[in-house]
């Protein structure tokens, strides 16, 4: 599978903070394109250090979450229903999470290793 990044192996990378994702978009005439995706994380395996050797989630897990020092404030999360499924959408400003102060990741990264776990929902055009 083609991949981007590499700090957490050959997966499909996502972020809960758009400031993380914006570093990976191409820009033409000050316009960038970003996808808003629905990602089925399933059972998460958490890490706080790089592991570039991963080619799949560890046995018994469906995804890998590289826990960052910041994460959108979960008190501001919004829950919506799409196609009969409940989906959580982070909306809060980033807050520091003291339990991950020693993480090698500034912002959290979410990885899945199967394309079937991803549904592109929206194409967002942004001015940068």
MMTF fields as JSON, N, C-alpha, C and O atoms, coordinates in Angstrom:
{
  "mmtfVersion": "1.0.0",
  "mmtfProducer": "UNKNOWN",
  "numBonds": 511,
  "numAtoms": 512,
  "numGroups": 128,
  "numChains": 1,
  "numModels": 1,
  "chainsPerModel": [1],
  "groupsPerChain": [128],
  "chainIdList": ["A"],
  "bondAtomList": [4, 2, 8, 6, 12, 10, 16, 14, 20, 18, 24, 22, 28, 26, 32, 30, 36, 34, 40, 38, 44, 42, 48, 46, 52, 50, 56, 54, 60, 58, 64, 62, 68, 66, 72, 70, 76, 74, 80, 78, 84, 82, 88, 86, 92, 90, 96, 94, 100, 98, 104, 102, 108, 106, 112, 110, 116, 114, 120, 118, 124, 122, 128, 126, 132, 130, 136, 134, 140, 138, 144, 142, 148, 146, 152, 150, 156, 154, 160, 158, 164, 162, 168, 166, 172, 170, 176, 174, 180, 178, 184, 182, 188, 186, 192, 190, 196, 194, 200, 198, 204, 202, 208, 206, 212, 210, 216, 214, 220, 218, 224, 222, 228, 226, 232, 230, 236, 234, 240, 238, 244, 242, 248, 246, 252, 250, 256, 254, 260, 258, 264, 262, 268, 266, 272, 270, 276, 274, 280, 278, 284, 282, 288, 286, 292, 290, 296, 294, 300, 298, 304, 302, 308, 306, 312, 310, 316, 314, 320, 318, 324, 322, 328, 326, 332, 330, 336, 334, 340, 338, 344, 342, 348, 346, 352, 350, 356, 354, 360, 358, 364, 362, 368, 366, 372, 370, 376, 374, 380, 378, 384, 382, 388, 386, 392, 390, 396, 394, 400, 398, 404, 402, 408, 406, 412, 410, 416, 414, 420, 418, 424, 422, 428, 426, 432, 430, 436, 434, 440, 438, 444, 442, 448, 446, 452, 450, 456, 454, 460, 458, 464, 462, 468, 466, 472, 470, 476, 474, 480, 478, 484, 482, 488, 486, 492, 490, 496, 494, 500, 498, 504, 502, 508, 506],
  "bondOrderList": [1, 1, 1, 1, 1, 1, 1, 1, 1, 1, 1, 1, 1, 1, 1, 1, 1, 1, 1, 1, 1, 1, 1, 1, 1, 1, 1, 1, 1, 1, 1, 1, 1, 1, 1, 1, 1, 1, 1, 1, 1, 1, 1, 1, 1, 1, 1, 1, 1, 1, 1, 1, 1, 1, 1, 1, 1, 1, 1, 1, 1, 1, 1, 1, 1, 1, 1, 1, 1, 1, 1, 1, 1, 1, 1, 1, 1, 1, 1, 1, 1, 1, 1, 1, 1, 1, 1, 1, 1, 1, 1, 1, 1, 1, 1, 1, 1, 1, 1, 1, 1, 1, 1, 1, 1, 1, 1, 1, 1, 1, 1, 1, 1, 1, 1, 1, 1, 1, 1, 1, 1, 1, 1, 1, 1, 1, 1],
  "groupList": [{"groupName": "UNK", "atomNameList": ["N", "CA", "C", "O"], "elementList": ["N", "C", "C", "O"], "formalChargeList": [0, 0, 0, 0], "bondAtomList": [1, 0, 2, 1, 3, 2], "bondOrderList": [1, 1, 2], "singleLetterCode": "X", "chemCompType": "L-PEPTIDE LINKING"}],
  "groupTypeList": [0, 0, 0, 0, 0, 0, 0, 0, 0, 0, 0, 0, 0, 0, 0, 0, 0, 0, 0, 0, 0, 0, 0, 0, 0, 0, 0, 0, 0, 0, 0, 0, 0, 0, 0, 0, 0, 0, 0, 0, 0, 0, 0, 0, 0, 0, 0, 0, 0, 0, 0, 0, 0, 0, 0, 0, 0, 0, 0, 0, 0, 0, 0, 0, 0, 0, 0, 0, 0, 0, 0, 0, 0, 0, 0, 0, 0, 0, 0, 0, 0, 0, 0, 0, 0, 0, 0, 0, 0, 0, 0, 0, 0, 0, 0, 0, 0, 0, 0, 0, 0, 0, 0, 0, 0, 0, 0, 0, 0, 0, 0, 0, 0, 0, 0, 0, 0, 0, 0, 0, 0, 0, 0, 0, 0, 0, 0, 0],
  "groupIdList": [1, 2, 3, 4, 5, 6, 7, 8, 9, 10, 11, 12, 13, 14, 15, 16, 17, 18, 19, 20, 21, 22, 23, 24, 25, 26, 27, 28, 29, 30, 31, 32, 33, 34, 35, 36, 37, 38, 39, 40, 41, 42, 43, 44, 45, 46, 47, 48, 49, 50, 51, 52, 53, 54, 55, 56, 57, 58, 59, 60, 61, 62, 63, 64, 65, 66, 67, 68, 69, 70, 71, 72, 73, 74, 75, 76, 77, 78, 79, 80, 81, 82, 83, 84, 85, 86, 87, 88, 89, 90, 91, 92, 93, 94, 95, 96, 97, 98, 99, 100, 101, 102, 103, 104, 105, 106, 107, 108, 109, 110, 111, 112, 113, 114, 115, 116, 117, 118, 119, 120, 121, 122, 123, 124, 125, 126, 127, 128],
  "secStructList": [7, 7, 7, 1, 7, 7, 6, 6, 7, 1, 1, 3, 3, 3, 7, 1, 1, 2, 2, 2, 2, 4, 4, 4, 1, 7, 3, 3, 6, 6, 3, 3, 3, 3, 3, 3, 3, 3, 3, 7, 7, 7, 1, 3, 3, 3, 3, 1, 1, 7, 7, 6, 6, 7, 1, 1, 7, 7, 6, 6, 7, 1, 3, 3, 3, 3, 7, 3, 3, 3, 3, 3, 7, 4, 4, 4, 7, 3, 3, 3, 3, 3, 6, 6, 3, 3, 3, 3, 3, 7, 7, 1, 7, 3, 3, 3, 7, 4, 4, 4, 6, 6, 7, 1, 3, 3, 3, 7, 3, 3, 3, 3, 1, 7, 4, 4, 4, 3, 3, 3, 3, 3, 3, 3, 3, 3, 3, 7],
  "xCoordList": [0.845, 0.0, 0.892, 1.83, 0.627, 1.38, 1.122, 0.061, 2.066, 1.886, 2.533, 3.351, 2.131, 2.763, 3.35, 3.072, 4.152, 4.744, 5.796, 6.752, 5.649, 6.59, 6.981, 7.581, 6.658, 7.04, 6.321, 6.8, 5.177, 4.395, 4.129, 3.11, 5.043, 4.97, 4.174, 3.881, 3.831, 3.181, 1.671, 1.051, 1.093, -0.348, -0.957, -0.284, -2.242, -2.969, -3.093, -3.689, -2.53, -2.392, -3.548, -4.01, -4.007, -5.047, -4.667, -3.836, -5.287, -5.037, -6.351, -7.27, -6.435, -7.622, -7.447, -8.389, -6.235, -5.964, -5.611, -4.657, -6.396, -6.119, -4.763, -4.199, -4.226, -2.893, -1.816, -0.761, -2.058, -1.145, -1.259, -0.248, -2.468, -2.705, -2.313, -1.909, -2.425, -2.166, -0.728, -0.448, 0.178, 1.568, 1.784, 2.875, 0.756, 0.883, 0.085, 0.032, -0.532, -1.319, -0.494, 0.414, -0.825, -0.227, -1.008, -2.225, -0.313, -0.958, -0.663, 0.479, -1.692, -1.541, -2.359, -3.549, -1.714, -2.384, -3.044, -4.165, -2.349, -2.816, -4.071, -4.759, -4.371, -5.525, -5.029, -4.211, -5.541, -5.216, -6.495, -7.58, -6.354, -7.488, -7.201, -6.105, -8.204, -8.068, -9.337, -10.429, -9.191, -10.343, -10.739, -9.879, -12.026, -12.539, -13.053, -13.978, -12.445, -12.739, -13.348, -13.083, -14.158, -14.661, -13.744, -13.575, -13.15, -12.173, -12.655, -12.916, -12.769, -13.17, -11.915, -11.196, -11.658, -10.442, -10.548, -9.54, -11.755, -11.901, -11.105, -11.063, -10.476, -9.659, -8.301, -7.563, -7.99, -6.775, -5.591, -5.736, -4.428, -3.155, -2.434, -2.138, -2.146, -1.516, -0.008, 0.517, 0.692, 2.146, 2.521, 1.733, 3.719, 4.221, 5.602, 6.193, 6.116, 7.419, 7.28, 6.391, 8.163, 8.149, 8.273, 8.952, 7.598, 7.756, 7.532, 6.444, 8.559, 8.441, 8.366, 8.196, 8.49, 8.458, 7.039, 6.86, 6.04, 4.671, 4.144, 4.271, 3.557, 2.874, 1.418, 0.647, 1.058, -0.312, -0.456, 0.535, -1.694, -1.928, -1.509, -1.652, -0.993, -0.611, -1.801, -2.958, -1.495, -2.525, -3.53, -3.154, -4.8, -5.862, -6.287, -7.163, -5.674, -5.995, -6.348, -5.967, -7.09, -7.513, -6.797, -6.817, -6.167, -5.515, -4.397, -4.28, -3.583, -2.522, -2.745, -2.971, -2.68, -2.784, -1.476, -1.098, -0.791, 0.424, -0.05, -0.417, -0.041, -0.6, 0.308, 1.463, -0.23, 0.523, 0.36, -0.485, 1.187, 1.14, -0.106, -0.552, -0.673, -1.914, -2.977, -2.686, -4.21, -5.369, -6.51, -6.558, -7.431, -8.574, -9.32, -9.479, -9.766, -10.475, -11.686, -12.624, -11.68, -12.781, -14.127, -15.172, -14.115, -15.374, -16.14, -17.343, -15.445, -16.063, -16.396, -16.876, -16.145, -16.481, -17.972, -18.799, -18.292, -19.675, -19.963, -19.16, -21.101, -21.512, -22.637, -23.641, -22.45, -23.458, -23.775, -23.028, -24.877, -25.251, -25.187, -25.828, -24.405, -24.273, -24.571, -23.951, -25.507, -25.881, -26.188, -25.844, -26.839, -27.218, -26.102, -26.304, -24.912, -23.776, -23.457, -23.491, -23.15, -22.751, -21.276, -20.44, -20.966, -19.603, -19.227, -20.011, -18.034, -17.53, -16.609, -15.681, -16.88, -16.085, -15.422, -16.12, -14.073, -13.385, -13.605, -13.471, -13.944, -14.2, -13.435, -13.363, -12.869, -12.231, -10.853, -10.203, -10.425, -9.058, -8.102, -8.463, -6.888, -5.925, -5.623, -5.442, -5.576, -5.182, -4.024, -3.883, -3.209, -2.089, -2.614, -3.466, -2.1, -2.492, -1.283, -0.361, -1.301, -0.134, 0.288, 1.468, -0.645, -0.289, 0.611, 1.205, 0.716, 1.561, 2.686, 3.176, 3.096, 4.192, 5.483, 6.279, 5.708, 6.942, 6.809, 7.724, 5.675, 5.473, 6.437, 6.783, 6.866, 7.701, 6.862, 7.412, 5.53, 4.626, 4.034, 3.511, 4.116, 3.513, 1.995, 1.29, 1.499, 0.066, -0.224, 0.61, -1.4, -1.754, -1.891, -2.311, -1.524, -1.671, -2.428, -2.169, -3.355, -4.204, -3.915, -3.965, -3.613, -3.268, -4.137, -4.4, -4.577, -5.216, -4.412, -3.693, -4.539, -3.715, -4.555, -4.032, -5.859, -6.771, -7.607, -8.212, -7.635, -8.424, -9.903, -10.617, -10.372, -11.787, -12.195, -13.386, -11.234, -11.529, -11.729, -11.96, -11.642, -11.696, -12.846, -13.052, -13.588, -14.615, -14.408, -14.558, -14.062, -13.92, -15.312, -16.201, -15.5, -16.82, -16.923, -17.914, -15.892, -15.953, -14.615, -13.558, -14.682, -13.519, -13.583, -14.555, -12.55, -12.544, -11.51, -10.347, -11.942, -11.053, -10.71, -11.596, -9.403, -8.993, -8.01, -7.191, -8.117, -7.182, -6.069, -6.325, -4.831, -3.681, -2.763, -1.747],
  "yCoordList": [-1.173, 0.0, 1.238, 1.31, 2.211, 3.465, 4.135, 3.949, 4.894, 5.536, 6.908, 7.256, 7.673, 8.964, 8.934, 8.02, 9.922, 9.959, 8.895, 8.86, 8.038, 6.962, 6.741, 5.716, 7.674, 7.52, 6.356, 5.812, 5.98, 4.893, 3.825, 3.136, 3.699, 2.626, 2.943, 4.098, 1.867, 1.971, 1.898, 0.913, 2.923, 2.964, 4.166, 4.915, 4.336, 5.505, 6.433, 6.072, 7.616, 8.544, 9.541, 10.045, 9.817, 10.813, 11.599, 11.163, 12.764, 13.599, 14.208, 14.407, 14.5, 15.164, 16.679, 17.414, 17.149, 18.586, 18.94, 18.408, 19.849, 20.202, 20.867, 20.84, 21.461, 22.075, 21.02, 21.337, 19.791, 18.688, 18.298, 18.14, 18.146, 17.701, 18.735, 18.377, 19.997, 21.039, 21.003, 21.474, 20.454, 20.338, 19.338, 19.265, 18.571, 17.526, 17.812, 16.974, 18.984, 19.279, 20.062, 20.81, 19.878, 20.69, 21.988, 22.006, 23.064, 24.37, 24.966, 24.955, 25.481, 26.201, 27.484, 27.451, 28.601, 29.913, 30.133, 30.635, 29.758, 29.916, 29.1, 29.39, 28.092, 27.229, 25.799, 25.29, 25.167, 23.772, 22.952, 23.491, 21.669, 20.749, 19.73, 19.175, 19.498, 18.546, 17.689, 18.179, 16.43, 15.551, 15.501, 15.524, 15.433, 15.1, 13.676, 13.407, 12.773, 11.351, 10.762, 11.217, 9.756, 8.934, 7.723, 7.009, 7.491, 6.416, 5.457, 5.869, 4.194, 3.161, 2.674, 1.809, 3.238, 2.889, 1.528, 0.844, 1.131, -0.142, -0.151, 0.85, -1.275, -1.392, -0.742, -1.154, 0.282, 1.076, 0.533, 0.086, 0.581, 0.3, 1.64, 2.263, 2.097, 3.402, 3.283, 2.347, 4.26, 4.35, 5.802, 6.713, 6.013, 7.373, 7.578, 8.649, 6.559, 6.643, 6.124, 5.328, 6.584, 6.157, 4.634, 3.991, 4.082, 2.67, 2.546, 2.182, 2.849, 2.885, 1.496, 1.384, 0.44, -0.917, -1.47, -2.542, -0.771, -1.293, -1.366, -0.415, -2.495, -2.648, -3.055, -3.192, -3.245, -3.576, -3.247, -3.121, -3.11, -2.929, -4.216, -5.303, -4.109, -5.319, -6.277, -5.857, -7.544, -8.582, -8.185, -7.752, -8.342, -8.006, -6.547, -6.129, -5.767, -4.344, -4.025, -4.74, -2.924, -2.5, -1.247, -0.938, -0.527, 0.733, 1.021, 0.379, 2.002, 2.48, 3.973, 4.709, 4.414, 5.838, 6.274, 5.804, 7.185, 7.791, 8.963, 10.012, 8.789, 9.782, 10.999, 10.901, 12.138, 13.383, 14.137, 13.809, 15.152, 15.994, 16.867, 17.282, 17.148, 17.922, 17.138, 16.255, 17.496, 16.873, 17.884, 18.626, 17.937, 18.837, 18.535, 17.375, 19.579, 19.442, 18.52, 18.879, 17.337, 16.386, 16.899, 16.382, 17.905, 18.477, 19.174, 19.406, 19.505, 20.208, 19.272, 19.728, 17.957, 16.999, 17.077, 17.331, 16.858, 16.831, 15.425, 14.851, 14.876, 13.563, 13.755, 14.408, 13.172, 13.264, 11.86, 10.915, 11.737, 10.458, 10.588, 11.459, 9.711, 9.672, 8.246, 7.295, 8.108, 6.783, 5.802, 4.623, 6.294, 5.449, 5.116, 4.336, 5.705, 5.443, 6.694, 7.809, 6.501, 7.613, 7.893, 6.995, 9.15, 9.563, 10.725, 11.66, 10.674, 11.757, 12.639, 12.156, 13.946, 14.913, 15.87, 16.613, 15.868, 16.793, 18.236, 18.542, 19.12, 20.523, 21.491, 22.682, 21.004, 21.89, 22.369, 21.783, 23.439, 23.923, 22.929, 22.268, 22.822, 21.878, 22.21, 23.368, 21.155, 21.289, 20.327, 19.3, 20.681, 19.827, 18.668, 18.846, 17.487, 16.293, 15.818, 15.213, 16.094, 15.845, 14.381, 14.088, 13.456, 12.037, 11.656, 10.578, 12.542, 12.258, 13.277, 13.492, 13.904, 14.883, 14.297, 15.023, 13.008, 12.371, 11.747, 11.075, 11.971, 11.42, 12.063, 13.236, 11.295, 11.82, 12.577, 13.203, 12.523, 13.156, 14.431, 14.417, 15.52, 16.775, 16.693, 17.1, 16.166, 16.023, 14.557, 13.849, 14.124, 12.717, 12.394, 13.226, 11.162, 10.629, 9.314, 8.512, 9.101, 7.912, 7.123, 7.667, 5.844, 5.026, 3.795, 3.1, 3.547, 2.282, 1.696, 2.41, 0.424, -0.265, -0.955, -1.699, -0.7, -1.248, -0.102, 0.661, 0.01, 1.066, 0.951, 1.954, -0.255, -0.467, 0.2, 0.285, 0.672, 1.357, 2.862, 3.589, 3.324, 4.759, 5.073, 4.387, 6.119, 6.637, 8.144, 8.881, 8.587, 10.019, 10.63, 10.178, 11.665, 12.27, 13.628, 13.921, 14.451, 15.805, 16.189, 15.754, 17.005, 17.624, 19.091, 19.785, 19.552, 20.917, 21.741, 21.353, 22.871, 23.808, 24.906, 25.569, 25.093, 26.082, 27.083, 26.751, 28.301, 29.344, 29.387, 29.518, 29.276, 29.275, 30.452, 30.607],
  "zCoordList": [0.0, 0.0, 0.0, 0.794, -0.867, -0.803, 0.542, 1.137, 1.009, 2.308, 2.324, 1.472, 3.33, 3.566, 4.966, 5.742, 5.284, 6.614, 6.766, 5.992, 7.727, 7.926, 9.369, 9.689, 10.252, 11.653, 12.322, 13.317, 11.778, 12.353, 11.291, 11.33, 10.359, 9.387, 8.142, 7.833, 7.43, 6.125, 6.264, 5.864, 6.82, 6.998, 6.323, 5.615, 6.554, 6.077, 7.282, 8.297, 7.159, 8.283, 8.35, 7.327, 9.578, 9.835, 11.078, 11.874, 11.235, 12.406, 12.874, 12.079, 14.162, 14.705, 14.721, 15.018, 14.401, 14.329, 12.889, 12.322, 12.304, 10.911, 10.747, 9.653, 11.801, 11.71, 11.471, 10.923, 11.864, 11.571, 10.098, 9.413, 9.623, 8.246, 7.205, 6.099, 7.54, 6.545, 6.041, 4.939, 6.828, 6.401, 5.276, 4.709, 4.951, 3.938, 2.668, 1.768, 2.59, 1.394, 0.386, 0.747, -0.866, -1.92, -2.033, -1.852, -2.328, -2.431, -3.802, -4.263, -4.441, -5.705, -5.609, -5.297, -5.877, -5.808, -4.452, -4.376, -3.389, -2.008, -1.683, -0.704, -2.487, -2.242, -2.033, -2.799, -0.983, -0.712, -0.612, -0.39, -0.778, -0.7, 0.403, 0.487, 1.241, 2.338, 2.379, 2.092, 2.731, 2.903, 4.368, 5.249, 4.628, 5.946, 5.808, 5.042, 6.553, 6.393, 7.656, 8.768, 7.459, 8.554, 8.622, 7.633, 9.791, 9.937, 11.022, 12.152, 10.676, 11.632, 12.352, 11.85, 13.535, 14.278, 14.955, 15.13, 15.335, 16.029, 17.323, 18.038, 17.624, 18.836, 18.569, 17.674, 19.365, 19.163, 19.954, 21.092, 19.334, 20.004, 20.118, 19.098, 21.335, 21.549, 21.653, 22.257, 21.047, 21.162, 21.443, 21.187, 21.968, 22.201, 21.588, 21.73, 20.908, 20.231, 18.805, 18.503, 17.945, 16.546, 16.445, 17.246, 15.439, 15.102, 13.599, 13.151, 12.834, 11.375, 10.745, 9.531, 11.545, 10.994, 10.849, 10.27, 11.357, 11.31, 9.882, 9.11, 9.546, 8.256, 8.477, 7.527, 9.74, 10.133, 11.611, 12.329, 12.057, 13.485, 14.202, 13.642, 15.435, 16.168, 16.324, 16.319, 16.459, 16.592, 17.676, 18.765, 17.354, 18.291, 18.239, 18.995, 17.353, 17.216, 15.765, 14.839, 15.599, 14.265, 13.783, 12.592, 14.701, 14.356, 15.347, 16.391, 14.987, 15.875, 16.078, 15.118, 17.325, 17.628, 18.262, 19.335, 17.574, 18.12, 18.972, 18.442, 20.271, 21.196, 21.29, 21.704, 20.901, 20.923, 22.23, 23.063, 22.385, 23.582, 23.613, 24.682, 22.431, 22.376, 21.624, 20.817, 21.919, 21.28, 21.398, 22.379, 20.429, 20.589, 21.892, 22.273, 22.556, 23.826, 23.639, 22.927, 24.268, 24.069, 24.582, 24.188, 25.451, 25.94, 24.821, 24.936, 23.746, 22.62, 21.454, 20.416, 21.615, 20.559, 20.237, 21.113, 18.983, 18.53, 18.015, 17.279, 18.4, 17.928, 16.921, 17.204, 15.737, 14.687, 14.188, 14.442, 13.486, 12.894, 11.379, 10.79, 10.758, 9.305, 8.859, 9.335, 7.959, 7.446, 8.575, 8.491, 9.63, 10.748, 11.72, 12.651, 11.515, 12.403, 13.215, 12.693, 14.486, 15.34, 15.125, 15.216, 14.84, 14.53, 15.44, 15.609, 16.027, 16.864, 16.039, 15.39, 16.072, 15.317, 16.306, 16.995, 16.392, 17.293, 16.84, 15.655, 17.78, 17.458, 18.353, 18.049, 19.444, 20.418, 20.005, 19.139, 20.638, 20.441, 21.096, 22.07, 20.565, 21.157, 22.62, 22.995, 23.424, 24.824, 25.092, 24.428, 26.068, 26.462, 27.291, 28.162, 27.012, 27.757, 28.554, 28.007, 29.834, 30.685, 30.697, 30.888, 30.499, 30.518, 29.35, 29.351, 28.344, 27.185, 27.031, 25.922, 28.122, 28.076, 27.525, 26.928, 27.711, 27.247, 25.857, 25.383, 25.213, 23.874, 22.888, 23.023, 21.903, 20.82, 19.79, 18.884, 19.925, 18.968, 19.56, 20.674, 18.824, 19.279, 19.195, 20.119, 18.083, 17.849, 17.538, 16.973, 17.91, 17.692, 16.211, 15.407, 15.877, 14.527, 14.64, 15.538, 13.731, 13.737, 12.475, 11.372, 12.632, 11.468, 11.363, 12.344, 10.136, 9.8, 8.649, 7.95, 8.468, 7.481, 6.408, 5.578, 6.436, 5.427, 4.87, 5.623, 3.558, 2.92, 3.264, 3.258, 3.562, 3.886, 5.203, 5.502, 5.988, 7.247, 7.05, 8.016, 5.814, 5.533, 4.585, 3.584, 4.921, 4.018, 3.904, 4.879, 2.698, 2.464, 2.472, 1.749, 3.296, 3.445, 2.755, 2.086, 2.924, 2.386, 1.782, 2.239, 0.753, 0.148, 0.557, 0.26, 1.236, 1.767, 1.021, 0.915, 0.509, -0.178, 0.82, 1.359, 1.061, 2.054, 1.461, 0.605, 1.938, 1.524, 2.561, 3.758, 2.088, 3.006, 2.743, 3.421]
}
